[in-house]
Amino acid sequence: MKKVLVIILLILALIVATGYYFSVPKITLHGDNPIEVTMKDGYHEPGFEAKLAFKDITAHVVVDSEVNDNKVGSYTVTYTVDYLGKSAETERQVNVVDREPPVISLKEGKSITIRSYSQFNDPGHLAMDDSDGDVTENVQVKGYVDTYNKGKYYISYQVSDSYGNEAKVNREVIVAGEPIKKIEKVIYLTFDDGPSDTVTSRILKTLKKYDVPATFFILDYGQNEEKIKMLKRAINQGCTIGLHGYSHDYGKIYSSTTAFMDNITSLDAKIQKDLGYTPFVIRFPGGSSNTVSRNYEKGIMSQLVKAVQLEGYMHSDWNVDSNDASANSVSAERIVSSVKKECSEDTYNVILMHDSASKETTADALPEIIEWALEEGYTFKAMEKGGPTIHQRVNN
Ligand code: ZN
């Protein structure tokens, strides 16, 4: 009986010994391999275990890590074990990534107040990134402050680090207080809804004759080469081109902020491509005070007056209505008298007119308006970056 037990024990010992003899150590890694860690969080070893046949030899594992969790990169951690003259080695790949956007700080804070008619000088900004360092030079600054016009303006500052993490902050600039400069006697002629073959070309001829600039708030002009030439001519004559929008369809453009901005940026891109000109000012179809937009999206105009600024546009309504759109065909006399009546020495006069195909009487009225204004001592200007612009009261 004892003999049998000894034999069994001997056989078991033989099995175990053979097991160790023929087996190799095995290292098992816990956690992912490869593993992604963010720079900010740092790398923490997720653990491992090692066995030789049935025996736990984890304590014998040596870990060699080259990970620098302060620097984006791909690193290797090597695990080796040496036990009873047998060894094994395995690796883990550690990818250190940056998910932290740069930090933009605005000098003098996120809200500043300046006096009406003073010069706006951006107090400046700084941008630091955890992996790229100082990225101040890459910051894109968008927006204008119209110091002629009391109100709130927005400037946006945007920057990405080399790993695509984007930071964006806005500065609010409040223009307040009484003017410190005398108002000049100026007229800004503005024409909406063009260009049209007949009316726009007549208007350009008149403007050229009197050497007077104007601003055209245009719609999509299709693939029309003649219209492209006309717009180039306008720019050469000292006129500025503003955006009315790709479409004038209220239901479409005022359905959402995205719809409106798409409508603007698609026309902007087309103008840049066809004319090599970058528009900077928008006129909202119906004006910023329109109430028709309420039918499509409540509060949209309040959102849009801010949204367009953050995209780097000024927007302007008018404070003199030529009334050329008050009926299908308004007489030239009525247009002239409306302008004469509404223009004033106490303000910058931005006159609303139209140069769509049906507005022949607007083209008829223009010479008389210009002659009258020059006699009265007005000068003409095209709308320019930094204003003045006119903002009507937003009603939606
Ligand atoms: Zn219009």
Boltz pocket constraint, residues with backbone or C-beta under 6 A from the ligand:
constraints:
  - pocket:
      binder: B
      contacts: [[A, 192], [A, 193], [A, 244], [A, 248], [A, 284], [A, 285], [A, 286]]
      max_distance: 6.0
